[in-house]
Amino acid sequence: MHAAFFLLLGASFARFLIRHPGEPRTPWIVALSVTLALLHLMGAVRPLGRARQRLWLGAVVAVWAVLVVLAPSFAWCAVPLFFTGLRTLPTRAALALVVFLTTLVVVAQLRLADGFDPNLVLAPPAVAAIATAVLVRTQRQSARQRSLIEDLLRTRRELAATERREGALAERQRLSMEIHDTLAQGLSSQRMLLQAAERTWDSDPGAARRHVRTAAEVAARGLAEARRFVHDLAPPQFDGGLGLEDALRELAGERGEETGAAPEVRFHVDGTPVPLPERVRSALLRIAQGALANVREHAGATTAAVTLSYLGDQVVLDIADDGRGFDPAAPAPAAGERGHGLPAMRARVRQLGGTLTVESAPGEGTVLSAAVPIASPLETS
């Protein structure tokens, strides 16, 4: 736009000097042309604020209008000024400027013509109207696009914030389940063992020492779990290449040796074992830990059975005991291990696309069953 203005200004100035050399108005035309060029150059090179830009445009239009009155050939410089005004001024002020510029152009063209020419009267307003409509529509589309982009950026920021909050909540839930299934249960086992040692300290020192040693082993496992939380590693039962079957068998043996009152736990595998994703192995192991902790602390059972079944497209973990049982439909205790453990188990199984069922009744024992698809949605996504 600036290049076009200077090109038209130079062409108009050259035409005037060629057509009207040595006239008395020539010095005025030269002075006004230089002034107009300097004014326009100042606005083109140096960025101005909105208020100064409007003052600058007013000065340029005023000098140009004087030039057109003295030399009608300078009317062609109105074209760049026309677009500059539409881009700089508000819509109504810009339309008023367009009408003013178009009127001067028509008057200047009629002065240059030999007689009245309808084309000179109608063509400039028609061209100005078409150009104005196109530019105004383009500006409105640009404004809508900017608004859409701002909405998109705002929505993306809100979505990112929501995802961060959901991720934090999911991580908080995962850590709460991990802590409940490992550290909290380990501390509970240590408390039971130390209480048993205290009861037998005087009557059976050997048994008391065994309880204390077992509590120390449980504390060591808890320390390993705590370190795993820091490094976000797999459960330590899987260290050394152990499979889920070996880890569950070891878990059943450990639970049977902690206290004399602990139930005897048997472990059995049905079907042909297949490799399981790490998330499935970890979840089933944690569920078994939580279920056996509930059996030991709440059921009062004498025997329990852990069964791992491979059924083609899914793996099923069953934990059954002959304890006192409970009513699954009854409200959970406000601050009990069972009240937190079962929801944590259900959350683990639900994350893997599986189901958790609990069958129990007062005095009839409990059977907990966790069925998980072998092709877990989280592992295949």
C-alpha positions as CSV (number, residue, x, y, z in Angstrom):
1,M,0.0,0.0,0.0
2,H,2.8,2.4,0.8
3,A,4.7,1.5,-2.3
4,A,1.6,2.1,-4.4
5,F,1.1,5.5,-2.8
6,F,4.6,6.7,-3.5
7,L,4.4,5.3,-7.1
8,L,1.1,7.2,-7.7
9,L,2.4,10.4,-6.1
10,G,5.6,10.3,-8.2
11,A,3.6,9.7,-11.4
12,S,1.2,12.5,-10.6
13,F,4.1,14.9,-9.8
14,A,5.9,13.9,-13.1
15,R,2.7,14.5,-15.1
16,F,2.2,17.9,-13.6
17,L,5.7,19.0,-14.4
18,I,5.4,17.7,-17.9
19,R,2.0,19.3,-18.6
20,H,2.5,22.5,-16.6
21,P,6.1,23.6,-16.5
22,G,7.0,27.1,-15.1
23,E,3.5,28.0,-13.8
24,P,3.1,30.1,-10.7
25,R,1.5,27.3,-8.8
26,T,4.5,24.9,-9.5
27,P,6.5,25.8,-6.3
28,W,3.4,25.2,-4.2
29,I,2.9,21.8,-5.9
30,V,6.5,20.9,-5.3
31,A,6.4,21.9,-1.7
32,L,3.1,20.1,-1.0
33,S,4.3,17.0,-2.8
34,V,7.4,16.8,-0.7
35,T,5.4,17.5,2.4
36,L,2.9,14.7,1.5
37,A,5.8,12.3,0.8
38,L,7.5,13.0,4.1
39,L,4.2,12.7,6.1
40,H,3.4,9.4,4.5
41,L,7.0,8.2,5.0
42,M,6.8,9.0,8.7
43,G,3.7,6.9,9.1
44,A,5.1,4.0,7.0
45,V,8.5,3.8,8.8
46,R,7.6,4.6,12.4
47,P,4.8,2.7,14.1
48,L,2.2,5.1,15.7
49,G,-0.4,4.7,18.4
50,R,-4.0,4.6,17.5
51,A,-4.6,8.3,18.4
52,R,-1.4,9.5,16.6
53,Q,-2.2,7.3,13.6
54,R,-5.6,9.1,13.2
55,L,-3.9,12.5,13.5
56,W,-1.3,11.4,10.9
57,L,-4.0,10.2,8.5
58,G,-5.9,13.5,8.9
59,A,-2.8,15.5,8.0
60,V,-2.0,13.3,5.0
61,V,-5.6,13.6,3.7
62,A,-5.6,17.4,4.3
63,V,-2.3,17.9,2.3
64,W,-3.6,15.6,-0.4
65,A,-6.9,17.5,-0.7
66,V,-5.0,20.8,-1.2
67,L,-2.9,19.2,-3.9
68,V,-6.0,17.9,-5.7
69,V,-7.6,21.3,-5.6
70,L,-4.4,22.8,-7.2
71,A,-3.6,19.9,-9.5
72,P,-6.5,17.4,-10.2
73,S,-4.0,14.7,-11.5
74,F,-3.1,14.0,-7.9
75,A,-6.5,12.5,-7.4
76,W,-5.2,9.0,-8.1
77,C,-3.3,9.0,-4.8
78,A,-6.7,8.5,-3.2
79,V,-6.7,4.8,-3.8
80,P,-4.0,3.9,-1.2
81,L,-5.5,6.5,1.2
82,F,-8.9,4.9,0.8
83,F,-7.6,1.5,2.0
84,T,-5.5,3.1,4.8
85,G,-8.5,4.9,6.1
86,L,-10.6,1.7,6.2
87,R,-7.9,-0.1,8.1
88,T,-7.2,2.8,10.5
89,L,-10.6,4.4,11.4
90,P,-13.8,3.0,12.8
91,T,-16.4,1.8,10.3
92,R,-18.5,5.0,10.2
93,A,-15.6,7.4,10.1
94,A,-13.9,5.2,7.4
95,L,-17.1,5.3,5.3
96,A,-17.3,9.1,5.7
97,L,-13.6,9.4,4.6
98,V,-14.4,7.1,1.6
99,V,-17.3,9.4,0.5
100,F,-15.0,12.5,0.9
101,L,-12.2,10.9,-1.1
102,T,-14.5,9.6,-3.8
103,T,-16.2,13.0,-4.2
104,L,-12.8,14.7,-4.7
105,V,-11.8,12.1,-7.2
106,V,-15.0,12.6,-9.2
107,V,-14.6,16.4,-9.1
108,A,-10.9,16.2,-10.1
109,Q,-11.7,13.8,-13.0
110,L,-14.4,16.1,-14.4
111,R,-12.0,19.1,-14.2
112,L,-9.4,17.1,-16.3
113,A,-12.0,16.0,-18.9
114,D,-13.0,18.1,-21.9
115,G,-16.7,17.8,-21.1
116,F,-19.2,15.9,-18.9
117,D,-18.6,12.2,-18.9
118,P,-21.1,10.0,-17.1
119,N,-18.4,7.3,-16.7
120,L,-16.2,9.6,-14.7
121,V,-19.2,10.3,-12.4
122,L,-20.4,6.7,-11.9
123,A,-17.2,4.6,-12.1
124,P,-15.3,6.0,-9.0
125,P,-18.2,5.6,-6.6
126,A,-18.9,2.1,-8.0
127,V,-15.3,1.0,-7.6
128,A,-15.2,2.6,-4.1
129,A,-18.4,0.8,-3.0
130,I,-17.1,-2.6,-4.2
131,A,-13.7,-2.2,-2.6
132,T,-15.3,-1.0,0.6
133,A,-17.7,-3.9,0.8
134,V,-14.9,-6.4,0.1
135,L,-12.6,-4.9,2.7
136,V,-15.3,-4.5,5.4
137,R,-16.3,-8.1,4.9
138,T,-12.7,-9.3,5.1
139,Q,-12.2,-7.4,8.3
140,R,-15.3,-8.9,9.8
141,Q,-14.2,-12.4,8.8
142,S,-10.8,-11.7,10.3
143,A,-12.5,-10.6,13.6
144,R,-14.6,-13.7,13.7
145,Q,-11.5,-15.9,13.0
146,R,-9.6,-14.1,15.8
147,S,-12.5,-14.7,18.1
148,L,-12.6,-18.4,17.2
149,I,-8.9,-18.7,17.7
150,E,-9.2,-17.1,21.1
151,D,-12.0,-19.4,22.0
152,L,-10.0,-22.4,20.8
153,L,-7.0,-21.4,22.8
154,R,-9.1,-20.8,25.9
155,T,-10.8,-24.1,25.5
156,R,-7.5,-25.8,25.0
157,R,-6.1,-24.2,28.2
158,E,-9.2,-25.3,30.1
159,L,-8.9,-28.8,28.7
160,A,-5.3,-29.0,29.6
161,A,-6.1,-27.8,33.1
162,T,-8.9,-30.4,33.4
163,E,-6.6,-33.2,32.2
164,R,-4.0,-32.1,34.7
165,R,-6.6,-32.2,37.5
166,E,-7.9,-35.6,36.4
167,G,-4.4,-36.9,36.2
168,A,-3.6,-35.6,39.7
169,L,-6.8,-37.3,41.0
170,A,-6.0,-40.5,39.2
171,E,-2.5,-40.5,40.6
172,R,-3.8,-39.7,44.0
173,Q,-6.2,-42.6,43.8
174,R,-3.5,-45.0,42.6
175,L,-1.1,-44.0,45.4
176,S,-3.9,-44.4,48.0
177,M,-4.6,-47.9,46.7
178,E,-0.9,-48.7,46.7
179,I,-0.4,-47.4,50.2
180,H,-3.5,-49.3,51.5
181,D,-2.5,-52.6,49.8
182,T,1.1,-52.5,50.9
183,L,2.3,-50.1,53.6
184,A,-0.9,-49.9,55.6
185,Q,-1.3,-53.7,55.5
186,G,2.3,-54.1,56.5
187,L,2.0,-51.8,59.4
188,S,-1.2,-53.6,60.5
189,S,0.7,-57.0,60.3
190,Q,3.5,-55.6,62.3
191,R,1.1,-54.4,65.0
192,M,-0.5,-57.8,65.2
193,L,2.8,-59.5,65.4
194,L,4.2,-57.2,68.1
195,Q,1.0,-57.6,70.1
196,A,1.3,-61.4,69.8
197,A,5.0,-61.1,71.0
198,E,3.9,-59.0,73.9
199,R,1.3,-61.5,75.0
200,T,3.8,-64.4,74.8
201,W,6.9,-62.5,76.0
202,D,6.9,-64.0,79.5
203,S,5.2,-67.4,78.8
204,D,7.0,-68.3,75.6
205,P,10.0,-66.2,74.9
206,G,10.9,-68.3,71.8
207,A,7.6,-67.6,70.1
208,A,7.8,-63.9,71.1
209,R,11.2,-63.7,69.3
210,R,9.8,-65.4,66.2
211,H,7.0,-62.8,66.1
212,V,9.5,-60.0,66.4
213,R,11.7,-61.4,63.6
214,T,8.6,-61.8,61.4
215,A,7.6,-58.2,62.2
216,A,11.1,-57.1,61.2
217,E,10.7,-59.0,57.9
218,V,7.4,-57.3,57.3
219,A,9.0,-54.0,58.0
220,A,11.7,-54.7,55.5
221,R,9.1,-55.5,52.8
222,G,7.4,-52.3,53.7
223,L,10.6,-50.4,53.2
224,A,11.1,-52.0,49.8
225,E,7.5,-50.9,48.9
226,A,8.2,-47.4,50.0
227,R,11.3,-47.2,47.9
228,R,9.4,-48.6,45.0
229,F,6.8,-45.7,45.3
230,V,9.7,-43.3,44.9
231,H,11.0,-45.0,41.8
232,D,7.6,-46.1,40.5
233,L,8.8,-49.7,39.9
234,A,6.9,-52.9,39.6
235,P,6.0,-54.8,42.8
236,P,9.1,-56.3,44.4
237,Q,7.5,-59.8,44.3
238,F,8.2,-59.7,40.5
239,D,11.9,-59.0,41.0
240,G,14.1,-61.8,39.7
241,G,11.6,-62.8,37.0
242,L,9.0,-64.3,39.3
243,G,5.6,-64.8,37.6
244,L,2.2,-64.1,39.1
245,E,1.8,-67.7,40.2
246,D,5.1,-67.8,42.1
247,A,4.3,-64.4,43.7
248,L,0.8,-65.6,44.8
249,R,2.2,-68.8,46.1
250,E,4.8,-66.9,48.1
251,L,2.2,-64.5,49.4
252,A,0.0,-67.4,50.6
253,G,3.0,-68.9,52.5
254,E,3.9,-65.6,54.1
255,R,0.4,-65.0,55.3
256,G,0.3,-68.4,56.9
257,E,3.4,-67.9,59.0
258,E,2.9,-64.5,60.5
259,T,0.9,-65.4,63.6
260,G,-0.3,-68.5,65.2
261,A,-3.9,-67.3,64.7
262,A,-3.5,-66.7,61.0
263,P,-5.5,-69.0,58.7
264,E,-3.8,-71.7,56.6
265,V,-3.8,-70.4,53.0
266,R,-3.7,-72.8,50.1
267,F,-2.9,-71.8,46.5
268,H,-4.0,-73.5,43.3
269,V,-3.7,-72.8,39.6
270,D,-6.3,-73.8,37.0
271,G,-5.7,-73.8,33.3
272,T,-2.5,-73.2,31.4
273,P,-0.7,-70.0,32.5
274,V,-0.1,-67.4,29.8
275,P,2.0,-64.2,30.0
276,L,0.1,-61.4,31.5
277,P,0.6,-57.6,31.1
278,E,2.5,-56.0,34.0
279,R,-0.5,-53.9,35.0
280,V,-2.7,-57.1,35.2
281,R,-0.1,-58.9,37.3
282,S,0.4,-56.0,39.7
283,A,-3.4,-55.4,40.1
284,L,-4.1,-59.1,40.8
285,L,-1.3,-59.3,43.3
286,R,-2.5,-56.2,45.1
287,I,-6.1,-57.6,45.2
288,A,-4.8,-60.8,46.7
289,Q,-2.8,-58.9,49.3
290,G,-5.8,-56.9,50.2
291,A,-8.2,-59.8,50.3
292,L,-5.9,-61.9,52.5
293,A,-5.3,-59.0,54.8
294,N,-9.1,-58.7,55.3
295,V,-9.3,-62.5,55.9
296,R,-6.5,-62.3,58.5
297,E,-7.8,-59.2,60.3
298,H,-11.6,-59.5,60.0
299,A,-12.8,-62.9,59.0
300,G,-11.6,-65.0,61.9
301,A,-11.1,-67.9,59.4
302,T,-9.1,-71.1,59.9
303,T,-8.5,-71.8,56.2
304,A,-8.4,-69.8,53.0
305,A,-7.9,-70.7,49.4
306,V,-6.4,-68.6,46.6
307,T,-7.2,-69.9,43.1
308,L,-5.8,-68.4,39.9
309,S,-7.7,-69.6,36.8
310,Y,-6.8,-69.0,33.1
311,L,-10.0,-69.2,31.1
312,G,-8.9,-68.4,27.6
313,D,-9.7,-64.7,27.2
314,Q,-9.6,-63.8,30.8
315,V,-7.9,-64.6,34.1
316,V,-9.8,-65.0,37.3
317,L,-8.5,-64.7,40.9
318,D,-10.7,-66.2,43.6
319,I,-10.0,-65.8,47.4
320,A,-12.3,-67.9,49.6
321,D,-12.3,-68.3,53.4
322,D,-14.4,-70.1,56.0
323,G,-14.6,-67.1,58.4
324,R,-17.5,-65.3,60.0
325,G,-18.5,-63.6,56.7
326,F,-20.5,-60.3,56.4
327,D,-23.4,-58.7,54.5
328,P,-22.0,-57.2,51.3
329,A,-25.1,-55.0,51.0
330,A,-24.6,-53.5,54.4
331,P,-23.0,-50.0,54.7
332,A,-19.2,-50.1,55.0
333,P,-17.6,-49.0,58.3
334,A,-16.7,-45.4,58.4
335,A,-13.0,-46.0,59.2
336,G,-12.3,-49.7,58.6
337,E,-9.8,-51.6,56.5
338,R,-12.7,-53.4,54.7
339,G,-14.4,-50.1,54.0
340,H,-11.5,-48.9,52.0
341,G,-10.1,-52.1,50.7
342,L,-13.1,-53.3,48.6
343,P,-13.5,-50.0,46.8
344,A,-9.8,-50.0,46.0
345,M,-10.1,-53.5,44.6
346,R,-13.1,-52.6,42.5
347,A,-11.2,-49.5,41.2
348,R,-8.2,-51.6,40.2
349,V,-10.4,-54.2,38.4
350,R,-12.5,-51.5,36.7
351,Q,-9.4,-49.8,35.3
352,L,-8.5,-53.1,33.6
353,G,-12.0,-53.6,32.2
354,G,-12.8,-56.4,34.5
355,T,-15.4,-57.2,37.2
356,L,-15.2,-57.8,41.0
357,T,-17.8,-59.9,42.8
358,V,-18.1,-60.6,46.5
359,E,-20.3,-63.4,47.8
360,S,-20.7,-63.6,51.6
361,A,-23.2,-63.9,54.4
362,P,-22.9,-63.8,58.2
363,G,-21.5,-67.1,59.4
364,E,-20.9,-68.6,55.9
365,G,-17.5,-67.3,54.9
366,T,-16.6,-65.1,52.0
367,V,-15.7,-65.6,48.3
368,L,-14.1,-62.7,46.4
369,S,-13.6,-63.1,42.6
370,A,-11.8,-60.8,40.3
371,A,-12.1,-61.4,36.5
372,V,-9.8,-59.4,34.2
373,P,-9.6,-59.7,30.4
374,I,-6.2,-60.9,29.4
375,A,-6.1,-58.3,26.6
376,S,-6.6,-55.3,28.9
377,P,-7.9,-52.1,27.4
378,L,-5.2,-50.1,29.1
379,E,-2.5,-52.4,27.7
380,T,-3.8,-52.5,24.2
381,S,-4.6,-48.7,23.9
